[in-house]
Amino acid sequence: MLYYSCYLMNEPWQFFVLLSHHQQMLNIFCVAHKKIGLPNIPCLHLIQVGNQEESFAKFRDNDNDNIATKNSSYSELTAFYYVWKNIPSPLVGFCHYRRYLLPPSLNEWIRTSAIKSYGSGYLIPEQQLFDKFSEFKNVYQQAFIKSLEDWDMILPHPNPLPVGGFIEQYKLYHPIYPFFRMLSLLAELDNKMGLLAYEFFLQSRYAYWNNLFVTKWEIFEEYCQFLFNLLSLLEKEINLPNSTYQKRVFAFLSERLFNFWIWFKGLKISTVDWCILDSLTHQQEPHQWNGKNQVQYQKTVG
C-alpha cells in the first residue's frame, strides 16, 4: 500500500507521494530555522520553522493545519505539530539542523573520528558527517526501522542530572515558575499523574535532551495529544518573558515533559550515539553536562 500525504500551500490542494513503499516506512524530519545543507539520506526531510520570508525547505510549519505563529515560544514543537496534523507515516522521527542520531553501525566511526565528546554525544565536522552518511544512507534508515521492531522509541544517550533532578536543573537555567505551574496543571488534569510527575522530576538522575527521537506513529500521535493539550492550557497561565531565549519556555518544558511521558507510559527504549556539527555550534550548552561529570551509557535502557 502506498502512503499518501497532502498539505495546503498558498496554491490549491497539491498531493504528493512522499516516498516509495519501501522508503516511506520511516520519515525523519530535520528542523531548521535557516537554510542549511542536508545529508543525502532518503528518509531525511528538511522542515522549515520561523518567520523567514524565503522558503528553503520541502516542508514548512506554516502550511495547512499549523501553529507556526507560536514558534518563538514553541521552537521545534511547531514542526512536531505540523507533522502530526499533516504528514502521517508508520514511523516518524526528528533531528535538528545541527544534531543527528546515529545508527549503531557508526558507533566505532564517530568515537574515533569526532573532534571531542559533547555531553553524551560527539562534536563532528559537517562535511565529514555528510560524507559518511552518503556511504551509509540506506543502512541509516534500515537500522532504525529494524530497531523499532523490538523497541518503542530510539533516543540519544542520556545526560546526568544534578541532585534534585529536573527541578534543580531547570532552576539553574530558567525561571522556575512555569515548571511548577506545569506540575499544577498536570495534577488538575489527573491528580495521580501530577504526583508521579513531581516525584519523577525531583528524583530522576538522567535526561534525554534536545527532542531527538525516532518512534512509531501511534506513540508520536498519543504524545502530541498529551503535549499540545497541556501546553494550550499552560499558555493561559504564563506571561512570556522579554528575553528571546527564555521566551522559548514551552520548548524547554516540553523536553522535561517528554522524559516524564516516556517513563509514565513505560515505553521500551533503545539509546544510540548522536552528534552535533562543529560549524553550527558557537558555544557550549551547559545543560548537556552535570558539572564536569561524564557517565558511561548502556546501548539499551529498559
Beta strands, then each sheet from edge to edge (+ up, - down):
strand 1: 4-7
strand 2: 14-17
strand 3: 26-32
strand 4: 44-48
strand 5: 59-60
strand 6: 91-96
strand 7: 99-101
strand 8: 116-118
strand 9: 121-124
strand 10: 153-156
strand 11: 159-160
strand 12: 206-207
strand 13: 213-216
strand 14: 269-272
strand 15: 274-277
strand 16: 300-301
sheet 1: 1+ 2-
sheet 2: 5+ 4+ 3+ 6+ 13- 10+ 14+ 16-
sheet 3: 7+ 15- 9- 8+
sheet 4: 11+ 12-
end
